Amino acid sequence: MIETDDLFLAALGLLRGGVLEATEVKGTNGRRLAVFRIGGLGVEAAESDYHRGTTSVDLRLLKSEVRRLKDVAFEAIRKEERRSDAGEQGRDRADSFRELARRARR
């Protein structure tokens, strides 16, 4: 199994018979990244070949997998943003109600 935020490495792992097991969103300095977990036979060998530069692939298939992974990544990031926005909106509404209550007491 490999975990990576590298679209091309993840796509190569999928082309070599791996399966996309999960996509996690991790944030660093306000920037969100999708991290792919690819499992299956041969993905470690694909990672090794990728880093050594000793691999060749059908470019059309690689491009197709990269496009699919981008869609998965952006959907995961959007979902994470919706979750965090909903949480922030809830706090903002509560704060605004408290503020209105304070003003009404004055």
N, C-alpha and C positions, 0 to 999 in steps of 0.2 A: 504494500500500500504506500502511496505517496500523497503528501499534502503540499500544495503549491499554489501561489498566486500567479504563476507564469502560464498564460493562455496556451502558448505553443507546447510547453512541456505536458500540460494536461491533455491537449489535443493528441499529442503523440501517444500518450498512455492509453487514450481511448482507441486510437487506431491500432494499437498493438494488442487489443483484446481486453482492455480494462473497462471497468464500469464506474460511472459517476455515482459514488455512494452518498455524498453530501456536499453542500455548499454552505460555508459559514461566512459571515461578514465580520471583519475585524476592523477596528478603527485605530488610526494613529494620527495624532495631531489634527483631529477634525476631519481627516480624510478616510473614507471607508474603502476597504479592499475586500474583494471576494476571494476566498481561499477554497480551492477544490480538493476534495478527497477522492482519489482514484484508487480502486482496488481491483484485484484480479491477478491472474497469472501473467507474468512477463512485464509488469509495469516497472519493477525495479530495474530490469535489464533495459527497458526503454529509457529510463531516467539516466542510467549509466551511458548508454549510447548517445543520448542527447547532449550530455555534458562533455563527452569526448569528441563529439562532432562526427561520429562514425555511423550515421544513419541516413537512410533515404526513404522518402515516402511519395505517394501519389499526391501531388500538390492540390488537386481538386478536392480530394477527401480531407486533407489537412485544413484547407480553407473552410470547408463545410463544418468541420468539428469546431474550429475557432469561432465561427459565427454562432453556432449553437451554444458554446460556452459563454460567449459575450451576452447572449440573450438571458441565459440562466443567471449570470453574474449581475446584470442590471436589474433583473426581476428581484433577486435576493436583496440587493441594495435598496431598491424602492420599498420593498416590504419592511425592511429594517427602519427606513426613514419614516414610513407611515406609523410604525409602532412608536418610535421615539417622538414624533410630532404629536401623536394622540396623547401621550403621557405629558408632554409639555403643555398642550392646550388645556388638559384637565387641571394642571396646577395653575395656569394663568387664570382660568375661569374662577377657580376657588379664591385666588388672590384678589381678583376684581370684585367678587361678592363681598369679601371681607372689607375691602376699601369702601365699597358703597355703604356697607353697614356702619363703618366708622363715620362717614360723612353724614349719614342720616342722624346719628346720635349728637352731632354738634349743633 
